Amino acid sequence: MSNDVTTDESAALNGIAEGDMVVAADASGDDTGTFELSEAEDASTADAGEDEGDVAADYIEELLDICDLDGDIDIEVTDGRAYISVNASGESNLRVLSQPDTVAALQELTRLAVQTSTGEFSRLILDVGGSRERRQRELEKLVDEAVATLDGGATAAALEPMSSYERKLVHDIAAERGLTSESEGEGRDRHTVLSRG
């Protein structure tokens, strides 16, 4: 599995737990070294995740009010990364925000709002009306289609370009299915290539 971490990103931005080993890679993807988080760095990462979760929730709540949309906001911080979920029960107009492209754009706007407020890079993940769960299922289907391609004799199957978060999900899904996965390309063209080990 390829590592999407670059030397420009610190361990705190990668939201890992204390004691985890981090492999830093340069822009070409070559490993450049490892280091371990201290207890103080781990606590700092968790606090940063809580702070960005609060700022993000305030931003989204204000947006929902302006758009006159119904939604309850839940914040979860896991390994220093804030996960923000916006859900509504019953008949709700929230579905207008739950399309994948809309969620992605809203996530980027929310990250910018957090960064402006805290001065720190934000890696928060936003879910609106179960959009992330739907995307997870879509990614599983894409990997299954790649498996069929490999079963048909192909040596590799390239998936569409995705965000680093989605590529990580694909790496995890591929590993569960016994495949090897690597990220290739640069910037918006970065994508995952699957193959048999």
MOBELMO-V293168 format. One record per backbone hydrogen bond with DSSP energy under -0.5 kcal/mol. CO is the residue of the C=O (numbers start at 1). NH is the residue of the N-H. E is the energy in kcal/mol with one decimal. If there is no record, write none. Layout:
BEGIN
co,nh,e
CO,NH,E
CO,NH,E
END
This chain:
BEGIN
co,nh,e
2,4,-0.5
5,25,-0.8
6,9,-1.7
10,13,-0.6
10,14,-0.8
11,14,-0.8
11,16,-0.8
12,15,-1.0
17,20,-2.0
20,37,-0.8
22,24,-0.7
22,35,-1.0
24,32,-3.6
24,33,-0.9
25,7,-1.2
26,29,-2.4
30,26,-2.4
33,24,-2.7
35,22,-1.9
37,19,-0.9
38,42,-2.2
39,43,-2.3
40,44,-2.3
41,45,-2.2
42,46,-2.0
43,47,-2.5
44,48,-2.3
45,49,-2.0
46,50,-1.9
47,51,-2.6
48,52,-2.7
49,53,-1.8
50,54,-2.1
51,55,-2.3
52,56,-2.6
53,57,-2.4
54,58,-2.1
55,59,-2.3
56,60,-2.8
57,61,-2.6
58,62,-2.1
59,63,-2.1
60,64,-2.8
61,65,-2.1
62,66,-2.5
63,67,-2.4
64,68,-0.6
64,69,-2.7
65,68,-0.8
72,87,-2.4
74,85,-2.6
76,78,-0.6
76,83,-3.5
78,81,-2.0
81,78,-2.4
82,84,-0.5
82,125,-2.6
83,76,-2.2
83,85,-0.5
84,127,-2.8
85,74,-2.7
85,87,-0.5
86,129,-3.4
87,72,-4.1
92,95,-0.6
93,96,-1.4
94,97,-2.5
95,98,-1.0
99,103,-2.8
100,104,-2.5
101,105,-2.2
102,106,-2.7
103,107,-2.7
104,108,-2.0
105,109,-2.3
106,110,-2.5
107,111,-2.6
108,112,-2.3
109,113,-2.2
110,114,-2.4
111,115,-2.8
112,116,-2.6
113,117,-1.9
114,118,-3.2
115,119,-2.4
125,84,-3.0
127,86,-2.8
127,129,-0.5
128,131,-1.1
130,134,-2.0
131,135,-2.4
132,136,-2.5
133,137,-2.0
134,138,-2.1
135,139,-2.6
136,140,-2.3
137,141,-2.1
138,142,-2.3
139,143,-2.4
140,144,-2.4
141,145,-2.3
142,146,-2.0
143,147,-2.4
144,148,-2.0
145,149,-1.9
146,150,-2.5
147,151,-2.9
148,152,-1.4
149,154,-1.8
150,153,-1.6
157,194,-3.0
163,167,-2.5
164,168,-2.1
165,169,-1.9
166,170,-2.4
167,171,-2.7
168,172,-2.3
169,173,-2.6
170,174,-3.2
171,175,-2.3
172,176,-2.0
173,177,-1.3
174,179,-2.9
175,178,-1.5
178,197,-0.6
180,195,-2.4
181,2,-0.7
182,193,-3.1
184,191,-2.9
186,189,-2.0
187,190,-1.7
190,162,-1.7
191,184,-3.0
192,159,-3.0
193,182,-2.0
194,157,-2.5
195,180,-3.3
END
